């Protein structure tokens, strides 16, 4: 067992990274659906809710898992990150609570009151997405709090929100049909453009966040080995813009393609960030080895994780299989 000790910080960093990535994809699409409430006709909103109803609560489990791993495996980093991002984290939690309350209260509200909970659901989704985007921008610039870092965080907040809207629209293309599906194609085309801008901004800013990251990206032969990441990302954006021009197709054969494409873009973006910041868990301040808990504690936590994570994965797969196919009429009886 002692042979495992040197690798435990890497194992937990990988588990935390995977949990964050899965959360961004899964909760990203239901946050995106909530954001799209702002432009959706009233008659479409019940079907939009039905498309995410069986999944949205379970999707947030991955956020809890990621924060839990950060707390128990990297307690020093947990304190540093939450201290620097206390306000946006608090705002994010308010947004998550608001959208959860709105989701439940909307189900019991009559037609005269439903408009209120629709707005709360949209506001909660928007606030959550903006908060997460701001935190990403702050993290990329090393958790700085100067004017430039705040401005950069606000720009990334808008672009990540657009990314969530794009993957939310992609989910609606897959889960719905008819006029709503056609509208979702238009929503995704517009949101995808802003998401592309955001990806470019983050990609350009990250290497300049520190000399170390710049060297890791632009030295030889690393620059040649890493070239497929931006090239594949650019290809996926171009492919999605092209594919959306032909959707929805008559037999609905390619309705899942936009969602798969957006997932691929998020995976590639996350891979680039992970490569840039490794081995730091707090950019340029604390490595995963310095922030890790005692090996004996990590072994105990790992034993629990090996039980909990497969259960979460199995439940998620089961839920998506049971509630697969097009979203049906929303009913609460």
Buried (B, 14 or more C-beta within 10 A) or exposed (E): EEEEBEEBBBBBBBBBBBBBBBBBBBBBBBBBBBBBBEEBEEEBBBBBBBBBBBBBBBBBBBBEBBBBBBBBBBBBBBBBBBEBBEEBBEBBEBBBEBBBBBBEBBBEBEEEEBEEBBEBBBBBBBBBBBBBBBBBBBBBBBBBEEEEBBEBBBBBBBBBBBBBBBBBBBBBBBBBBEEBBBBBBEBBBBBBBBBBBBBBBBBEBBBEBBEBBBEBBEEEEEEEEBEEBBEBBBBBBEBBBEBBEEBBEEEBEBBBBBBBBBBBBBBBBBBBBBBBBBEBBBBBBBBBBBBBBEBEBBBEBBEEBEEEBEEBEEEBEEBEEEBEEBBEEBEEE
